[in-house]
Each structure stands twice: as C-alpha cells, then as structure tokens.
Amino acid sequence: MNLVSDKSKAIAEKFFPNESVSVVAQLQEYCEYLSEFFSEEKKPETYERFCLAILKIAKTSNEKFSKAIELGKTDYRDLLVSAGFGNSITIHNDWASKTLNEKT
C-alpha cells in the first residue's frame, strides 16, 4: 500500500526532479517503518507530516535527506521538532502549500 501522500510526492518532485522516484521510494520505506510502531490504519495522511518534515529538512540535498530519515528512525519526535512541526499537527500543511506555490 502506498503510504506517501500526493502532496509529499509533489514536493519530492520539486526538490529532487531527477531523483524523485528514488526519494519517494525511500519515503515509502520510512512510512512502512513507522507503521510498525504506532498506526493501525495505514493511509498516506497518517504519515504526511513525517514525509514533509524529511523533505523540509533536506530541501534539495541528498545528504540532508538521508540524515533526516536516520533522525526519524532514531526518534520521529526529533524529526518533527527539527523541521519546525513539533508544536502543531497542521503546520506542515501550511509549509507544503507555501512550498508548492513558490516558483523555483
């Protein structure tokens, strides 16, 4: 089952146009990893905040992308805080909308 939201895929394509398939695959793997711990209902909306946190930290850097996934595997709360998503369950939506509307 695909656990990466369309919004996350769109930002992955924007930040990593030549590697978006690989980036989305890695996000999918991370979502599957998370699903083992705390989610009974497996749907993209459940994991969107985490995927967007990874993408926000990474911007266009493969190295930062890998480090963000590792941070999320160590403690997903640290991932959310590092991205500025730790104190709100909706702020990731604002960031994603702004990011998708920005011209590159």
LUMMAR-45443 format. One line per 3 residues: number of its first residue (from 1); their letters; for each residue x, y, z of N, C-alpha, C. Coordinates in steps of 0.02 Angstrom, whole numbers, m for minus. Example, Ala and Ser with C-alpha at 12.3 -4.5 7.8 and 13.67 -1.06 7.14 Angstrom:
// LUMMAR-45443
1	AS	660:m284:390:615:m225:390:660:m165:390 | 642:m112:354:684:m53:357:645:2:394
END
This chain:
// LUMMAR-45443
1	MNL	42:m59:0:0:0:0:44:62:0 | 25:110:m41:63:172:m45:48:216:15 | 99:234:53:90:275:113:115:346:105
4	VSD	139:364:46:165:432:33:110:471:m2 | 92:528:28:37:568:2:56:602:m64 | 5:621:m101:17:657:m164:54:723:m152
7	KSK	39:756:m97:72:818:m79:147:807:m68 | 163:753:m32:233:736:m20:269:719:m85 | 234:682:m129:264:665:m194:277:728:m235
10	AIA	230:775:m234:239:837:m273:299:877:m248 | 309:879:m183:366:916:m156:431:878:m171 | 429:812:m167:488:772:m186:507:786:m258
13	EKF	458:790:m302:472:804:m372:499:874:m382 | 477:921:m341:501:990:m346:573:995:m321 | 587:963:m265:654:968:m234:705:922:m268
16	FPN	683:865:m293:728:815:m322:701:793:m390 | 698:838:m438:667:821:m502:697:761:m538 | 761:751:m532:794:696:m567:796:632:m526
19	ESV	778:636:m462:783:579:m418:718:566:m380 | 663:595:m403:601:592:m365:575:521:m354 | 585:477:m403:562:408:m395:599:375:m336
22	SVV	664:384:m333:704:357:m278:685:389:m211 | 676:454:m211:658:489:m150:591:465:m124 | 542:459:m167:476:435:m146:480:363:m121
25	AQL	521:322:m152:530:253:m130:560:251:m59 | 608:295:m46:638:298:21:588:324:72 | 547:372:53:494:396:98:445:340:113
28	QEY	428:301:62:383:244:71:412:195:122 | 476:179:114:509:134:161:507:161:232 | 517:227:239:515:257:306:444:253:335
31	CEY	394:265:294:324:261:317:308:189:339 | 331:141:301:320:71:320:354:56:386 | 414:83:396:450:75:459:408:104:516
34	LSE	382:165:508:341:197:559:278:158:573 | 248:130:521:184:96:529:189:36:576 | 248:9:584:257:m47:629:249:m27:702
37	FFS	257:37:717:257:60:786:192:89:811 | 158:128:770:102:164:801:41:175:758 | 32:140:705:m27:154:665:m64:90:646
40	EEK	m126:89:666:m168:33:646:m197:44:576 | m215:106:561:m243:123:496:m188:150:452 | m172:114:400:m117:133:357:m143:172:297
43	KPE	m135:238:301:m155:282:246:m106:339:241 | m98:369:182:m48:422:172:m55:481:220 | m115:500:238:m125:557:281:m92:548:349
46	TYE	m88:486:371:m57:471:436:17:489:436 | 50:481:380:123:488:376:146:552:342 | 99:591:318:117:651:279:162:699:319
49	RFC	145:710:381:184:756:424:257:735:427 | 270:670:432:338:644:437:375:652:370 | 341:635:316:372:642:250:389:715:235
52	LAI	342:759:251:355:830:238:411:857:283 | 416:831:343:471:852:388:538:832:357 | 542:772:330:604:749:298:620:794:238
55	LKI	570:808:197:581:850:138:600:921:157 | 570:948:209:586:1016:230:659:1021:254 | 680:972:292:749:972:316:797:963:257
58	AKT	780:920:211:825:903:156:831:960:105 | 777:995:93:773:1043:37:793:1006:m27 | 852:1018:m53:873:983:m115:937:942:m103
61	SNE	954:929:m42:1016:894:m25:1004:820:m12 | 1036:778:m51:1032:706:m40:1061:687:28 | 1115:720:47:1146:705:112:1098:723:169
64	KFS	1067:781:166:1020:801:218:958:756:218 | 938:734:159:882:688:154:897:624:193 | 955:595:180:975:533:215:980:543:290
67	KAI	1008:600:310:1015:614:381:947:625:414 | 900:655:378:834:666:406:798:599:417 | 806:553:370:775:487:379:806:451:438
70	ELG	871:455:445:904:424:502:881:455:568 | 874:522:568:849:556:628:779:530:644 | 737:523:594:670:498:604:668:427:629
73	KTD	716:387:609:719:318:634:744:316:706 | 785:364:724:810:367:793:754:390:839 | 720:444:820:664:470:859:622:516:814
76	YRD	563:493:795:522:533:750:503:600:779 | 502:606:845:486:671:876:542:721:863 | 604:700:865:659:745:848:655:768:776
79	LLV	634:724:732:624:742:662:573:798:656 | 516:790:689:463:840:685:486:907:714 | 520:905:770:545:967:802:597:1000:757
82	SAG	642:962:729:694:990:685:665:1025:624 | 608:1001:601:576:1031:542:530:1090:562 | 521:1100:627:475:1152:650:403:1129:652
85	FGN	391:1064:650:324:1036:650:305:1005:718 | 346:1017:768:336:983:832:279:1009:875 | 260:1072:866:210:1101:910:141:1108:879
88	SIT	133:1084:819:68:1090:785:58:1029:740 | m3:1004:740:m18:947:696:m42:969:627 | m44:1035:615:m66:1059:549:m16:1105:514
91	IHN	36:1126:548:83:1175:518:118:1147:456 | 125:1081:452:156:1051:393:115:1066:330 | 49:1071:338:7:1087:280:21:1158:255
94	DWA	30:1205:301:46:1274:281:112:1276:244 | 163:1241:271:228:1240:239:224:1210:169 | 187:1154:164:181:1120:99:147:1164:48
97	SKT	93:1197:67:57:1241:21:103:1297:m3 | 138:1328:44:184:1382:26:239:1357:m21 | 267:1300:m5:321:1271:m45:298:1253:m115
100	LNE	239:1225:m121:214:1206:m187:196:1267:m229 | 179:1322:m197:160:1383:m234:220:1428:m251 | 278:1414:m220:338:1454:m235:365:1436:m304
103	KT	387:1486:m339:420:1473:m403:492:1454:m390 | 517:1409:m430:588:1387:m420:633:1424:m467
END
